[in-house]
């Protein structure tokens, strides 16, 4: 170990005059060093707690913007402003008491901004061990500190929204959970995921998607209360940690507030965009006081909210872990199903309500899973859409239906039309495939290609889109549907009445008919409110020149009510269940489905 160096000492005579005399000689190496060193260097005279500058180098004058006459000979209190002088005096006293150098870092405000400096002050002792002077140096580390702060911010904060990122959010959540354990004040974690954001991002481009995320972040930040922790957990996922006095009631109220907050449309570069969240909730200490568990639980609850229909909230329960595992297994099985061609198309007749005559069919996707049988679309369709697998499956459905229509025509069944459901994902240009920089075909190109390979002489296909697809970005939907209508025969709006649209807005869209959602049909004719809604929709739709189809008809009473209300067509088990393609010719020969007119 190197021997400890003795303190710097000067002769007890007039040290200030001596220093000036030494530095006066231009050829003296000390003067060259003193004038050219980039670090700030200064000498302070000490006398019973009084400190006075006796020499400063040019770097000191450059850093402070002062002239030498404003510093040399003046007390430090007149040069160093408060509150910095209080800290400086404490360090000076510490160096004198310890008879050793003292180091610290200080931040000094300058007109150009804050400057960070590593400061060292060392006592200068005479032969009697009395401190007569202090030598100080300041090394400017501003660039290093600013760069370090930038790196720290990049590591802990989302650059798009400025919110804590997943790593920092979990740290803050862990601290909050520890406080719950210590003080017994519960908190709730809300895990928000934007429904259908991938579709919006693909449709409008990533720059507009980023702008939307920024607006979502700003809206959530404006709603957050002091003490709440808000973060962006990745992609279109946000987290909110809030103290709740009485969970689960307060947590539910907070989540409902967030649902309502995001209900209003966003204005993004001329686009009016509607987006809804699915919210999962986990509470501390009820569910867990471990940050990792809370995030996992709230994430599982969020997926449960999506599975229940989206735009809603769900609280974590133990069963959700099993559901999350089931979803992962289902996604894996669906990827294999796409490769193994395990899907089939069934056809359900659409009839003229008054006559019962078959007017057309709707193509319905079914998954014939090995060792399981037919799987309900309600179980696998959301996963197909979330994973993007619906593109490949949807293309296969369109080709299958067009080919089947051509075969039926060749067998003498002419003038048929089949409606095909189209998801929001299919309406967008597909991203480039692996190893390619070119975007793959659009839905329009695929429909046109199928009709070229299997030309139809008298039949045609119809495309069905849900109301929510239209309202995500109405202008994009309008332009897209106009192009599709030039190739496909007709455009239907499916599940009408479950979204935000109005019939007045629909006049701007290139559509031909509306489908009244089954939720409004199932309680007819007894439910007065549903009956009023159905009559109003039928009347206004007809005034706009649109046909109306009611789905989910299961009873003769429902059929009679719809006929009296003026509904044009209907679907449902009252007439026929969906059947394989091989059973369709028998229905066509009968010409009618289900009950008598």
Helices and strands as residue ranges (DSSP letters): E 8-9, H 15-24, H 29-36, E 40-47, E 50-56, H 58-64, G 68-70, H 76-79, H 84-98, E 102-110, E 113-125, E 131-140, H 142-156, H 166-183, E 187-194, H 197-204, H 206-223, E 229-234, E 237-243, H 249-261, E 266-268, E 271-273, E 277-284, H 291-307, E 313-315, H 319-340, E 343-352, E 358-369, E 373-375, H 377-387, H 390-410, E 417-421, H 424-427, H 443-453, E 460-466, H 467-472, H 474-485, E 490-496, H 503-506, E 513-516, G 518-520, H 528-543, E 547-550, H 556-565, E 569-570, E 579-580, H 581-590
